[in-house]
Amino acid sequence: MSLGLYYKNELVGDISMSLEKFPKLWGLVGNIGILPKYRGKGLSNNLYYEGLSWLRSQKIKQFVGISSTDRVLSKAKKMKRKVIMTSLKI
């Protein structure tokens, strides 16, 4: 499932999610992105809200998100989400 965020017919952001069934039903937030000129306006919050609402509508009680940036992980903490792994530095 992918949701797009549009402004004046321009795709400015998106979020992708999937449902996984092993070992039990859970959701995966795989990707979220906002075009650079639209960042810093709180749009990712809107995408997260809609994405999590969709997961809840699918009866998902547990979801996993992956990020390579500390900024996104700090957002998860603000949303009172349990962060299992901070970030992978290569």
N, C-alpha and C positions, 0 to 999 in steps of 0.2 A: 504494500500500500504506500502510495506517495501522495502528499498534499502539497499544493503550490500556493504561494502567496503572490498576488498580483497587485500592481499599482499602475493605473492607466494602461491596461492591456499588456504590461511588461511583467514577465516573471521575475520577481525580485528575491524570492527565497523558496526553499522547499525542505521538506522533511520526509524521510522514508522509514517505514516500519515493517516488521514482519511478525508473523505468529509462528512459534516453534512448538513442537509437540513432544520433544524428547528431552529429559526423562518425564517432564510433565508440561502442561500448557503454560507458556510464558511469552512475553513480547520482547522484541528487539528494536531499539531505536538505533538504526544503522548510520544515518547521515542527516545532518542539518546544515544548511548553508544560506547565507544572505549575501547578495551582491555588495561589494565594498562600499559603494556610495550610499547604501541604505543601512549600513551597520551603525550601531550606537543609538538606535531609535526604539529599542525594545521589541523589534519585530520577531526576534528568535523566541521571546517569551510567548508571543501569540502562537507561533508554530508548535512549541512544546505543549502549550495548553490544548490545542486542537489534536495534536498527536496522542497525548495521554488520554484525552476524552475518547478518541476512537478506540484505543486499547481497552479502556474501561467498558466501552459498549460491546466489546468482544469477550467480556467476562475475564479479562486478564487482571490478575492480582499482583503479578511480579513482572518487572521488565528490566532489561539490561540495556545500558547505553555505553558507547565506546567513544572516547575522545583522546586526542593527542595534545590537547592544550590545557594548561592549568586554569585559564579563564572559564572555560566551559565546565570544568570540574568544580570550580568555586560556585558556579550557578547551581549545580546539582545540590551542593551543600546548603545553599540558601533556600532551595525548594524542599529541604529536609529529606533528601534522598541519601541513602547509605552509599558512600563511595568505598568501593572495595580496593581499587588500585588507583593510585594518583595518576601519574603519567609515565610513559615509557620514554626514556631519553636514550637516543642512539648516538 
